[in-house]
Amino acid sequence: MGDARYTKNGFLIPSKWLKGFGAKLRIQRGANVLIIESEEREASRKQLGRMVRALRGSAAKLGGPTLSEIEKLVNEVRKARAGRH
């Protein structure tokens, strides 16, 4: 892990690792992950999430395929590509 250190007070990351992220950083803790990103990246990630939710909602209203139907189609294509009809 190089210069990073885990101490009783926290996890210390060298500032050189954060170059290029911009002046302001967003830090978010997940179940098994720590996300460090720029404000712009966070905004883009959230916008993408909103767009995906909107598309999923529209697809559900229009009668688009369910997740299980999509999985079935994907598996069929994979088998065909692998030569296992």
N, CA, C and O atoms as CSV, one atom per row, in Angstrom:
chain,resi,resn,atom,element,x,y,z
A,1,MET,N,N,0.821,-1.190,0.000
A,1,MET,CA,C,0.000,0.000,0.000
A,1,MET,C,C,0.863,1.250,0.000
A,1,MET,O,O,0.328,2.358,-0.034
A,2,GLY,N,N,2.154,1.108,0.037
A,2,GLY,CA,C,3.029,2.266,-0.067
A,2,GLY,C,C,3.039,3.124,1.173
A,2,GLY,O,O,3.286,2.633,2.274
A,3,ASP,N,N,2.769,4.415,1.001
A,3,ASP,CA,C,2.874,5.381,2.083
A,3,ASP,C,C,1.635,5.457,2.967
A,3,ASP,O,O,1.669,6.128,3.998
A,4,ALA,N,N,0.566,4.804,2.606
A,4,ALA,CA,C,-0.657,4.871,3.413
A,4,ALA,C,C,-0.447,4.105,4.714
A,4,ALA,O,O,0.274,3.109,4.767
A,5,ARG,N,N,-1.096,4.599,5.754
A,5,ARG,CA,C,-0.969,3.943,7.063
A,5,ARG,C,C,-2.322,3.883,7.743
A,5,ARG,O,O,-3.127,4.810,7.648
A,6,TYR,N,N,-2.551,2.795,8.418
A,6,TYR,CA,C,-3.750,2.646,9.236
A,6,TYR,C,C,-3.315,2.788,10.680
A,6,TYR,O,O,-2.472,2.028,11.156
A,7,THR,N,N,-3.887,3.760,11.382
A,7,THR,CA,C,-3.542,3.987,12.780
A,7,THR,C,C,-4.785,3.832,13.635
A,7,THR,O,O,-5.881,3.626,13.113
A,8,LYS,N,N,-4.621,3.930,14.946
A,8,LYS,CA,C,-5.787,3.824,15.826
A,8,LYS,C,C,-6.732,5.013,15.646
A,8,LYS,O,O,-7.905,4.938,16.011
A,9,ASN,N,N,-6.220,6.112,15.082
A,9,ASN,CA,C,-7.042,7.301,14.855
A,9,ASN,C,C,-7.670,7.357,13.468
A,9,ASN,O,O,-8.543,8.188,13.217
A,10,GLY,N,N,-7.236,6.485,12.568
A,10,GLY,CA,C,-7.817,6.497,11.228
A,10,GLY,C,C,-6.859,6.000,10.168
A,10,GLY,O,O,-5.803,5.445,10.471
A,11,PHE,N,N,-7.240,6.207,8.931
A,11,PHE,CA,C,-6.468,5.783,7.771
A,11,PHE,C,C,-5.831,7.018,7.160
A,11,PHE,O,O,-6.535,7.945,6.759
A,12,LEU,N,N,-4.530,7.042,7.086
A,12,LEU,CA,C,-3.800,8.199,6.577
A,12,LEU,C,C,-3.362,7.950,5.141
A,12,LEU,O,O,-2.681,6.967,4.847
A,13,ILE,N,N,-3.763,8.858,4.245
A,13,ILE,CA,C,-3.449,8.751,2.827
A,13,ILE,C,C,-2.552,9.921,2.446
A,13,ILE,O,O,-2.859,11.064,2.786
A,14,PRO,N,N,-1.457,9.663,1.750
A,14,PRO,CA,C,-0.588,10.760,1.317
A,14,PRO,C,C,-1.326,11.703,0.367
A,14,PRO,O,O,-2.103,11.258,-0.479
A,15,SER,N,N,-1.084,12.986,0.509
A,15,SER,CA,C,-1.773,13.972,-0.327
A,15,SER,C,C,-1.431,13.805,-1.806
A,15,SER,O,O,-2.233,14.168,-2.667
A,16,LYS,N,N,-0.265,13.266,-2.109
A,16,LYS,CA,C,0.113,13.077,-3.517
A,16,LYS,C,C,-0.827,12.094,-4.221
A,16,LYS,O,O,-0.955,12.141,-5.444
A,17,TRP,N,N,-1.476,11.219,-3.480
A,17,TRP,CA,C,-2.426,10.270,-4.077
A,17,TRP,C,C,-3.685,10.981,-4.560
A,17,TRP,O,O,-4.400,10.468,-5.421
A,18,LEU,N,N,-3.954,12.153,-4.009
A,18,LEU,CA,C,-5.196,12.861,-4.308
A,18,LEU,C,C,-5.030,13.966,-5.346
A,18,LEU,O,O,-5.987,14.683,-5.638
A,19,LYS,N,N,-3.849,14.112,-5.901
A,19,LYS,CA,C,-3.628,15.131,-6.932
A,19,LYS,C,C,-4.494,14.812,-8.139
A,19,LYS,O,O,-4.637,13.654,-8.533
A,20,GLY,N,N,-5.066,15.850,-8.714
A,20,GLY,CA,C,-5.907,15.670,-9.888
A,20,GLY,C,C,-7.387,15.545,-9.576
A,20,GLY,O,O,-8.213,15.546,-10.489
A,21,PHE,N,N,-7.734,15.436,-8.304
A,21,PHE,CA,C,-9.140,15.335,-7.921
A,21,PHE,C,C,-9.808,16.700,-7.820
A,21,PHE,O,O,-11.036,16.780,-7.791
A,22,GLY,N,N,-9.033,17.762,-7.767
A,22,GLY,CA,C,-9.581,19.100,-7.603
A,22,GLY,C,C,-9.408,19.585,-6.179
A,22,GLY,O,O,-8.895,18.869,-5.319
A,23,ALA,N,N,-9.849,20.824,-5.941
A,23,ALA,CA,C,-9.659,21.449,-4.631
A,23,ALA,C,C,-10.570,20.844,-3.564
A,23,ALA,O,O,-10.168,20.697,-2.410
A,24,LYS,N,N,-11.793,20.495,-3.950
A,24,LYS,CA,C,-12.744,19.959,-2.976
A,24,LYS,C,C,-13.029,18.497,-3.288
A,24,LYS,O,O,-13.298,18.132,-4.432
A,25,LEU,N,N,-12.965,17.679,-2.263
A,25,LEU,CA,C,-13.204,16.245,-2.408
A,25,LEU,C,C,-14.474,15.832,-1.682
A,25,LEU,O,O,-14.882,16.464,-0.708
A,26,ARG,N,N,-15.075,14.790,-2.155
A,26,ARG,CA,C,-16.213,14.164,-1.489
A,26,ARG,C,C,-15.762,12.784,-1.044
A,26,ARG,O,O,-15.185,12.026,-1.824
A,27,ILE,N,N,-16.026,12.471,0.194
A,27,ILE,CA,C,-15.658,11.169,0.743
A,27,ILE,C,C,-16.925,10.489,1.218
A,27,ILE,O,O,-17.723,11.064,1.958
A,28,GLN,N,N,-17.092,9.259,0.781
A,28,GLN,CA,C,-18.289,8.501,1.127
A,28,GLN,C,C,-17.866,7.102,1.546
A,28,GLN,O,O,-17.028,6.478,0.894
A,29,ARG,N,N,-18.432,6.623,2.610
A,29,ARG,CA,C,-18.108,5.295,3.109
A,29,ARG,C,C,-19.240,4.341,2.777
A,29,ARG,O,O,-20.403,4.612,3.075
A,30,GLY,N,N,-18.892,3.224,2.161
A,30,GLY,CA,C,-19.861,2.176,1.867
A,30,GLY,C,C,-19.624,0.994,2.785
A,30,GLY,O,O,-18.880,1.096,3.760
A,31,ALA,N,N,-20.251,-0.118,2.477
A,31,ALA,CA,C,-20.131,-1.309,3.314
A,31,ALA,C,C,-18.677,-1.756,3.448
A,31,ALA,O,O,-18.175,-1.916,4.560
A,32,ASN,N,N,-18.009,-1.955,2.329
A,32,ASN,CA,C,-16.622,-2.419,2.357
A,32,ASN,C,C,-15.714,-1.559,1.495
A,32,ASN,O,O,-14.694,-2.025,0.987
A,33,VAL,N,N,-16.096,-0.291,1.336
A,33,VAL,CA,C,-15.338,0.559,0.428
A,33,VAL,C,C,-15.363,2.008,0.907
A,33,VAL,O,O,-16.308,2.442,1.566
A,34,LEU,N,N,-14.326,2.736,0.571
A,34,LEU,CA,C,-14.250,4.169,0.835
A,34,LEU,C,C,-14.096,4.854,-0.516
A,34,LEU,O,O,-13.132,4.594,-1.236
A,35,ILE,N,N,-15.030,5.722,-0.863
A,35,ILE,CA,C,-15.007,6.408,-2.148
A,35,ILE,C,C,-14.505,7.827,-1.934
A,35,ILE,O,O,-15.061,8.580,-1.136
A,36,ILE,N,N,-13.454,8.180,-2.653
A,36,ILE,CA,C,-12.918,9.539,-2.636
A,36,ILE,C,C,-13.018,10.048,-4.066
A,36,ILE,O,O,-12.419,9.475,-4.976
A,37,GLU,N,N,-13.777,11.127,-4.266
A,37,GLU,CA,C,-13.989,11.631,-5.619
A,37,GLU,C,C,-14.135,13.144,-5.607
A,37,GLU,O,O,-14.373,13.749,-4.562
A,38,SER,N,N,-13.990,13.743,-6.777
A,38,SER,CA,C,-14.172,15.186,-6.908
A,38,SER,C,C,-15.663,15.509,-6.865
A,38,SER,O,O,-16.507,14.630,-7.043
A,39,GLU,N,N,-15.972,16.785,-6.627
A,39,GLU,CA,C,-17.380,17.207,-6.615
A,39,GLU,C,C,-18.029,16.952,-7.972
A,39,GLU,O,O,-19.184,16.535,-8.053
A,40,GLU,N,N,-17.268,17.210,-9.036
A,40,GLU,CA,C,-17.806,17.010,-10.387
A,40,GLU,C,C,-18.132,15.545,-10.639
A,40,GLU,O,O,-19.170,15.222,-11.216
A,41,ARG,N,N,-17.246,14.666,-10.205
A,41,ARG,CA,C,-17.459,13.224,-10.393
A,41,ARG,C,C,-18.675,12.762,-9.598
A,41,ARG,O,O,-19.468,11.959,-10.089
A,42,GLU,N,N,-18.826,13.262,-8.383
A,42,GLU,CA,C,-19.987,12.909,-7.572
A,42,GLU,C,C,-21.273,13.367,-8.254
A,42,GLU,O,O,-22.248,12.618,-8.317
A,43,ALA,N,N,-21.271,14.595,-8.764
A,43,ALA,CA,C,-22.460,15.122,-9.440
A,43,ALA,C,C,-22.790,14.288,-10.677
A,43,ALA,O,O,-23.958,13.996,-10.934
A,44,SER,N,N,-21.774,13.906,-11.437
A,44,SER,CA,C,-21.992,13.083,-12.631
A,44,SER,C,C,-22.542,11.712,-12.259
A,44,SER,O,O,-23.446,11.202,-12.920
A,45,ARG,N,N,-21.996,11.116,-11.199
A,45,ARG,CA,C,-22.456,9.797,-10.752
A,45,ARG,C,C,-23.912,9.852,-10.312
A,45,ARG,O,O,-24.691,8.954,-10.630
A,46,LYS,N,N,-24.282,10.895,-9.588
A,46,LYS,CA,C,-25.667,11.036,-9.136
A,46,LYS,C,C,-26.612,11.287,-10.310
A,46,LYS,O,O,-27.725,10.763,-10.337
A,47,GLN,N,N,-26.167,12.089,-11.283
A,47,GLN,CA,C,-26.985,12.350,-12.468
A,47,GLN,C,C,-27.209,11.059,-13.252
A,47,GLN,O,O,-28.316,10.802,-13.726
A,48,LEU,N,N,-26.172,10.257,-13.387
A,48,LEU,CA,C,-26.309,8.979,-14.080
A,48,LEU,C,C,-27.304,8.078,-13.352
A,48,LEU,O,O,-28.119,7.411,-13.989
A,49,GLY,N,N,-27.242,8.057,-12.034
A,49,GLY,CA,C,-28.191,7.267,-11.249
A,49,GLY,C,C,-29.626,7.704,-11.482
A,49,GLY,O,O,-30.520,6.870,-11.625
A,50,ARG,N,N,-29.848,9.022,-11.521
A,50,ARG,CA,C,-31.202,9.534,-11.790
A,50,ARG,C,C,-31.677,9.132,-13.182
A,50,ARG,O,O,-32.836,8.761,-13.367
A,51,MET,N,N,-30.780,9.207,-14.154
A,51,MET,CA,C,-31.142,8.837,-15.524
A,51,MET,C,C,-31.488,7.352,-15.625
A,51,MET,O,O,-32.455,6.981,-16.291
A,52,VAL,N,N,-30.707,6.512,-14.970
A,52,VAL,CA,C,-30.974,5.069,-14.998
A,52,VAL,C,C,-32.314,4.767,-14.345
A,52,VAL,O,O,-33.090,3.965,-14.865
A,53,ARG,N,N,-32.594,5.402,-13.208
A,53,ARG,CA,C,-33.887,5.183,-12.540
A,53,ARG,C,C,-35.044,5.627,-13.429
A,53,ARG,O,O,-36.072,4.953,-13.497
A,54,ALA,N,N,-34.877,6.760,-14.109
A,54,ALA,CA,C,-35.929,7.247,-15.005
A,54,ALA,C,C,-36.144,6.286,-16.168
A,54,ALA,O,O,-37.284,6.010,-16.543
A,55,LEU,N,N,-35.057,5.776,-16.740
A,55,LEU,CA,C,-35.178,4.823,-17.847
A,55,LEU,C,C,-35.838,3.527,-17.397
A,55,LEU,O,O,-36.672,2.969,-18.110
A,56,ARG,N,N,-35.464,3.052,-16.214
A,56,ARG,CA,C,-36.082,1.823,-15.699
A,56,ARG,C,C,-37.571,2.031,-15.455
A,56,ARG,O,O,-38.382,1.153,-15.750
A,57,GLY,N,N,-37.929,3.190,-14.917
A,57,GLY,CA,C,-39.343,3.488,-14.681
A,57,GLY,C,C,-40.126,3.548,-15.978
A,57,GLY,O,O,-41.231,3.014,-16.067
A,58,SER,N,N,-39.554,4.199,-16.987
A,58,SER,CA,C,-40.216,4.286,-18.290
A,58,SER,C,C,-40.357,2.913,-18.925
A,58,SER,O,O,-41.401,2.597,-19.497
A,59,ALA,N,N,-39.321,2.098,-18.830
A,59,ALA,CA,C,-39.374,0.749,-19.409
A,59,ALA,C,C,-40.443,-0.089,-18.724
A,59,ALA,O,O,-41.145,-0.861,-19.377
A,60,ALA,N,N,-40.569,0.062,-17.408
A,60,ALA,CA,C,-41.588,-0.698,-16.679
A,60,ALA,C,C,-42.987,-0.272,-17.108
A,60,ALA,O,O,-43.874,-1.113,-17.258
A,61,LYS,N,N,-43.189,1.028,-17.307
A,61,LYS,CA,C,-44.503,1.528,-17.734
A,61,LYS,C,C,-44.852,1.073,-19.146
A,61,LYS,O,O,-46.017,0.825,-19.456
A,62,LEU,N,N,-43.837,0.964,-19.997
A,62,LEU,CA,C,-44.068,0.571,-21.388
A,62,LEU,C,C,-44.127,-0.945,-21.569
A,62,LEU,O,O,-44.361,-1.436,-22.674
A,63,GLY,N,N,-43.917,-1.666,-20.500
A,63,GLY,CA,C,-43.954,-3.124,-20.589
A,63,GLY,C,C,-42.657,-3.719,-21.106
A,63,GLY,O,O,-42.666,-4.724,-21.817
A,64,GLY,N,N,-41.560,-3.106,-20.752
A,64,GLY,CA,C,-40.249,-3.619,-21.154
A,64,GLY,C,C,-39.954,-4.944,-20.471
A,64,GLY,O,O,-40.685,-5.354,-19.570
A,65,PRO,N,N,-38.887,-5.618,-20.893
A,65,PRO,CA,C,-38.561,-6.923,-20.304
A,65,PRO,C,C,-38.186,-6.803,-18.829
A,65,PRO,O,O,-37.606,-5.808,-18.395
A,66,THR,N,N,-38.530,-7.836,-18.076
A,66,THR,CA,C,-38.169,-7.887,-16.660
A,66,THR,C,C,-36.712,-8.313,-16.541
A,66,THR,O,O,-36.098,-8.730,-17.524
A,67,LEU,N,N,-36.166,-8.207,-15.346
A,67,LEU,CA,C,-34.779,-8.618,-15.134
A,67,LEU,C,C,-34.586,-10.094,-15.447
A,67,LEU,O,O,-33.567,-10.476,-16.023
A,68,SER,N,N,-35.555,-10.931,-15.075
A,68,SER,CA,C,-35.421,-12.364,-15.349
A,68,SER,C,C,-35.466,-12.639,-16.850
A,68,SER,O,O,-34.760,-13.521,-17.337
A,69,GLU,N,N,-36.289,-11.894,-17.584
A,69,GLU,CA,C,-36.337,-12.056,-19.042
A,69,GLU,C,C,-35.022,-11.622,-19.684
A,69,GLU,O,O,-34.542,-12.259,-20.622
A,70,ILE,N,N,-34.453,-10.551,-19.181
A,70,ILE,CA,C,-33.164,-10.079,-19.699
A,70,ILE,C,C,-32.082,-11.113,-19.426
A,70,ILE,O,O,-31.268,-11.408,-20.301
A,71,GLU,N,N,-32.068,-11.668,-18.211
A,71,GLU,CA,C,-31.084,-12.695,-17.863
A,71,GLU,C,C,-31.209,-13.895,-18.787
A,71,GLU,O,O,-30.202,-14.439,-19.241
A,72,LYS,N,N,-32.444,-14.312,-19.069
A,72,LYS,CA,C,-32.675,-15.452,-19.951
A,72,LYS,C,C,-32.125,-15.168,-21.349
A,72,LYS,O,O,-31.462,-16.020,-21.940
A,73,LEU,N,N,-32.397,-13.980,-21.873
A,73,LEU,CA,C,-31.897,-13.611,-23.198
A,73,LEU,C,C,-30.369,-13.558,-23.231
A,73,LEU,O,O,-29.747,-14.023,-24.186
A,74,VAL,N,N,-29.780,-13.000,-22.202
A,74,VAL,CA,C,-28.314,-12.914,-22.129
A,74,VAL,C,C,-27.709,-14.308,-22.101
A,74,VAL,O,O,-26.725,-14.571,-22.791
A,75,ASN,N,N,-28.290,-15.203,-21.307
A,75,ASN,CA,C,-27.781,-16.577,-21.232
A,75,ASN,C,C,-27.903,-17.290,-22.573
A,75,ASN,O,O,-27.000,-18.031,-22.962
A,76,GLU,N,N,-29.007,-17.075,-23.285
A,76,GLU,CA,C,-29.187,-17.685,-24.606
A,76,GLU,C,C,-28.113,-17.206,-25.580
A,76,GLU,O,O,-27.552,-18.002,-26.333
A,77,VAL,N,N,-27.832,-15.917,-25.565
A,77,VAL,CA,C,-26.807,-15.367,-26.457
A,77,VAL,C,C,-25.441,-15.917,-26.098
A,77,VAL,O,O,-24.663,-16.268,-26.985
A,78,ARG,N,N,-25.138,-15.997,-24.819
A,78,ARG,CA,C,-23.834,-16.525,-24.395
A,78,ARG,C,C,-23.661,-17.971,-24.842
A,78,ARG,O,O,-22.592,-18.355,-25.317
A,79,LYS,N,N,-24.716,-18.772,-24.688
A,79,LYS,CA,C,-24.642,-20.173,-25.119
A,79,LYS,C,C,-24.437,-20.267,-26.622
A,79,LYS,O,O,-23.634,-21.071,-27.095
A,80,ALA,N,N,-25.160,-19.446,-27.372
A,80,ALA,CA,C,-25.027,-19.464,-28.832
A,80,ALA,C,C,-23.614,-19.067,-29.257
A,80,ALA,O,O,-23.047,-19.668,-30.169
A,81,ARG,N,N,-23.056,-18.073,-28.607
A,81,ARG,CA,C,-21.699,-17.623,-28.949
A,81,ARG,C,C,-20.660,-18.672,-28.586
A,81,ARG,O,O,-19.626,-18.794,-29.242
A,82,ALA,N,N,-20.948,-19.421,-27.538
A,82,ALA,CA,C,-20.012,-20.459,-27.104
A,82,ALA,C,C,-20.196,-21.739,-27.917
A,82,ALA,O,O,-19.431,-22.690,-27.751
A,83,GLY,N,N,-21.198,-21.774,-28.790
A,83,GLY,CA,C,-21.440,-22.948,-29.618
A,83,GLY,C,C,-22.182,-24.060,-28.905
A,83,GLY,O,O,-22.124,-25.216,-29.325
A,84,ARG,N,N,-22.885,-23.718,-27.820
A,84,ARG,CA,C,-23.633,-24.718,-27.039
A,84,ARG,C,C,-25.118,-24.431,-27.161
A,84,ARG,O,O,-25.716,-23.942,-26.203
A,85,HIS,N,N,-25.721,-24.705,-28.268
A,85,HIS,CA,C,-27.138,-24.399,-28.505
A,85,HIS,C,C,-27.964,-25.177,-27.553
A,85,HIS,O,O,-29.190,-25.074,-27.573
